[in-house]
Amino acid sequence: MGKIIRNILILLYIIAMSGYIIFAFVKFHNSDNDALCNDVRVDIKDSTQLQFVRSENIIKLLKEQKKFPLEKRISEIDLFAIEEMLNKIPAIKRAECYRTEDHCIRIDIYQRKPIFRVMSGSYNFYMDKEKKEIPIPRKFAANVPIVTGEVNKDFIKGDLFDFITYVRKNQFWDAQIEQINICHQKNVELIPRVGNHTIRLGTLDDYETKLNKLKTFYKNLHNIGWNQYHIINLEYKNQVVCTK
């Protein structure tokens, strides 16, 4: 009999505790939703290397679009709508919006990272590794190769993109090539960071072989000086033709 009473008491205790937990959750959940947002913090990731996006501009945009969450009820803030709006900005790769326990709204911004810049005619933008165009900010310039000359979007996002991706992944060429100029019929000229010469690559056909040939030539050029030649021509098979 005593065992039965003890089991009943344990069961009643479990029921009472479960009820309290449910009550407390509902009460505090409702209280949290009724609370007002007391702070908005925008964190721009990699801001020391990239400055395509500024926190003050994000806040300004939220206010203009009537989505600034400060002093709004937590339950009325549409975090997904804020993320969706920010993710449409070309310079933003990803935006994450969430609330904290102290009723603050946090917005983390991840910027796109450019791999080259196009400056040709009406074109003036950065391009990232996902082939997304990034507008040029007024007060920031990324240290990436610059593309000039006769280009169009298909060439930029096609053969030229593949070539520059190869260059950027190669430590030697990434450090050496500063400018890529596209001449008539998609012939390519490379302007190096070291030396006063121009490299005529020709078309982008078999560019890996051409660059390997140039690298071998550079080993000899290092002994006689970087400024011996004005033009280094790689267009001819198995030859490096130089003009003083």
matplotlib code that plots the C-alpha trace (Angstrom):
import matplotlib.pyplot as plt

x = [0.0, 2.8, 4.5, 1.4, 1.0, 4.7, 4.2, 1.2, 3.0, 5.9, 3.5, 1.7, 5.1, 6.1, 2.7, 3.1, 6.7, 5.7, 2.8, 5.1, 7.7, 5.0, 3.5, 7.0, 7.8, 4.6, 4.9, 8.5, 8.0, 5.1, 7.1, 10.0, 7.8, 6.2, 9.7, 11.0, 14.3, 16.7, 19.7, 20.8, 24.4, 25.7, 29.0, 30.8, 33.0, 36.6, 36.2, 40.0, 40.6, 37.4, 35.3, 32.6, 29.9, 29.7, 27.6, 26.2, 25.0, 23.2, 21.5, 20.5, 19.0, 17.0, 15.6, 14.7, 12.9, 11.1, 12.8, 15.0, 14.1, 15.0, 12.2, 9.9, 8.3, 10.4, 7.4, 6.9, 10.4, 10.7, 14.3, 13.9, 12.7, 15.7, 18.1, 16.3, 16.6, 20.3, 21.2, 20.1, 22.9, 25.6, 28.6, 27.0, 27.6, 25.5, 23.6, 22.6, 20.0, 19.1, 18.1, 19.9, 18.6, 19.1, 16.6, 19.2, 19.1, 22.4, 23.1, 26.3, 27.4, 29.8, 31.3, 32.1, 35.8, 37.0, 39.5, 39.9, 38.6, 37.3, 38.0, 37.1, 34.7, 31.4, 32.6, 33.9, 33.3, 35.0, 34.3, 34.3, 34.9, 31.2, 31.2, 29.2, 29.8, 30.7, 30.1, 33.1, 33.0, 34.1, 36.6, 38.1, 40.3, 41.1, 44.6, 43.6, 44.6, 43.0, 41.5, 41.5, 40.9, 38.3, 36.1, 32.5, 30.6, 30.7, 34.5, 34.9, 32.9, 34.2, 37.8, 39.2, 37.6, 39.2, 42.6, 42.6, 41.4, 44.4, 46.7, 45.3, 45.7, 49.3, 51.5, 54.2, 51.8, 49.5, 52.4, 53.7, 50.8, 49.3, 47.3, 45.7, 45.0, 42.8, 43.7, 42.1, 40.7, 41.1, 44.9, 46.2, 49.0, 50.2, 51.7, 54.0, 54.6, 58.4, 60.2, 59.3, 58.3, 55.0, 54.2, 52.4, 50.5, 48.5, 45.1, 44.3, 44.7, 47.2, 48.0, 49.4, 52.2, 52.9, 53.2, 55.5, 57.7, 57.8, 58.7, 61.7, 62.7, 62.4, 65.0, 67.6, 66.3, 66.9, 70.7, 70.8, 68.3, 64.5, 64.8, 66.7, 63.6, 60.6, 58.4, 58.4, 56.4, 55.0, 52.8, 55.1, 55.3, 58.4, 59.9, 60.2, 60.8, 62.1, 62.4, 64.9]
y = [0.0, 2.4, 1.7, 2.6, 5.9, 6.7, 6.0, 8.2, 11.0, 10.7, 10.8, 13.9, 15.6, 14.9, 16.2, 19.4, 20.0, 19.4, 21.9, 24.5, 24.1, 24.5, 27.5, 29.1, 28.6, 30.1, 33.0, 33.9, 33.2, 35.7, 38.1, 37.9, 38.5, 41.5, 43.0, 45.8, 45.6, 47.8, 47.7, 46.9, 45.8, 45.4, 43.4, 43.6, 40.6, 41.0, 44.7, 45.1, 43.6, 44.6, 47.7, 47.3, 47.5, 49.9, 49.4, 52.9, 52.3, 49.1, 51.0, 53.8, 51.3, 49.6, 52.9, 53.9, 50.6, 50.8, 47.7, 49.1, 47.0, 49.3, 49.8, 47.5, 44.5, 41.3, 39.4, 42.0, 41.9, 39.9, 38.6, 36.7, 39.8, 41.7, 39.0, 38.7, 42.5, 42.6, 39.5, 41.4, 43.9, 42.9, 43.4, 41.1, 37.4, 36.5, 38.3, 36.6, 38.3, 37.0, 38.1, 37.7, 37.0, 40.6, 41.7, 42.9, 42.3, 41.2, 41.5, 39.8, 40.7, 38.6, 40.5, 39.2, 38.9, 40.2, 38.3, 41.0, 44.4, 45.4, 48.9, 49.1, 51.5, 51.6, 48.6, 49.4, 46.7, 44.0, 40.3, 37.6, 33.9, 33.2, 35.5, 38.1, 41.8, 44.1, 47.8, 50.1, 51.8, 55.5, 55.1, 51.6, 49.9, 46.2, 45.0, 42.7, 42.5, 45.1, 44.1, 46.8, 46.8, 45.3, 43.0, 42.0, 40.2, 36.7, 36.9, 38.3, 35.5, 32.8, 32.3, 35.4, 34.4, 30.9, 32.4, 34.9, 32.2, 30.1, 33.1, 33.9, 30.3, 30.3, 32.0, 33.1, 34.6, 36.1, 38.1, 39.0, 40.0, 43.5, 44.3, 42.3, 44.2, 42.7, 43.8, 43.2, 39.6, 38.8, 38.9, 39.3, 41.5, 41.1, 44.0, 42.6, 44.3, 43.8, 45.2, 47.6, 45.1, 44.0, 40.3, 39.4, 36.2, 36.0, 34.3, 32.4, 29.1, 26.9, 29.7, 27.3, 26.2, 29.8, 30.8, 27.9, 28.9, 32.5, 31.3, 29.3, 32.4, 34.6, 32.4, 33.5, 37.1, 37.3, 37.0, 39.8, 42.2, 42.7, 45.8, 44.4, 44.0, 46.1, 43.3, 39.6, 37.7, 34.2, 33.9, 31.6, 27.9, 26.8, 30.3, 33.4, 36.5, 39.6, 43.2, 45.5]
z = [0.0, 0.9, -2.4, -4.3, -2.4, -3.1, -6.8, -6.9, -5.2, -7.7, -10.6, -9.2, -8.7, -12.3, -13.6, -11.4, -12.7, -16.3, -15.9, -14.4, -17.2, -19.8, -18.0, -17.6, -21.3, -22.5, -20.1, -20.9, -24.6, -24.8, -22.6, -25.0, -28.1, -26.4, -25.7, -27.8, -29.8, -27.8, -30.1, -33.7, -34.4, -37.9, -38.2, -41.6, -41.8, -43.3, -43.0, -42.6, -46.1, -47.9, -47.7, -50.3, -47.6, -44.6, -41.5, -41.7, -45.2, -44.1, -41.3, -43.7, -46.2, -43.4, -42.4, -45.9, -46.5, -43.2, -41.9, -39.2, -36.2, -33.3, -30.8, -32.7, -30.9, -31.3, -32.6, -35.4, -36.8, -40.0, -39.9, -43.1, -45.0, -43.8, -45.0, -48.3, -48.9, -48.0, -50.0, -53.2, -52.7, -55.3, -52.9, -50.3, -50.5, -47.5, -44.8, -41.5, -39.2, -35.8, -32.3, -29.0, -25.5, -24.5, -27.3, -29.7, -33.4, -35.0, -38.7, -39.9, -43.4, -45.5, -48.4, -51.9, -52.6, -56.0, -58.1, -60.8, -61.9, -65.4, -66.6, -70.3, -72.0, -70.0, -67.9, -64.5, -61.9, -59.8, -60.5, -57.8, -58.1, -58.6, -61.7, -59.8, -60.6, -57.6, -58.1, -57.5, -54.1, -53.9, -51.1, -51.6, -54.2, -54.1, -55.0, -57.9, -61.6, -63.9, -67.2, -70.0, -73.7, -76.0, -73.9, -73.7, -70.9, -72.6, -72.9, -69.4, -67.8, -70.2, -71.4, -69.6, -66.3, -66.6, -67.4, -64.5, -62.1, -63.2, -62.6, -59.2, -58.0, -59.1, -56.5, -58.9, -61.6, -59.0, -57.6, -61.1, -63.3, -62.6, -65.8, -68.6, -71.8, -74.5, -78.0, -81.4, -82.0, -78.3, -78.3, -74.8, -73.4, -69.8, -67.9, -65.0, -61.7, -62.1, -65.2, -67.9, -70.5, -72.1, -72.5, -75.7, -74.9, -78.2, -77.8, -74.7, -76.5, -74.6, -72.1, -69.5, -71.9, -72.8, -69.2, -68.4, -71.4, -70.0, -66.5, -67.9, -69.8, -66.7, -64.9, -67.5, -67.6, -63.9, -64.5, -67.2, -65.7, -66.0, -68.2, -71.1, -73.3, -74.2, -75.7, -74.8, -77.4, -76.6, -79.7, -81.6, -80.8, -78.9, -79.2, -77.1, -79.3, -77.6, -78.7, -77.0]

ax = plt.figure().add_subplot(projection="3d")
ax.plot(x, y, z, "-o")
ax.set_aspect("equal")
plt.show()
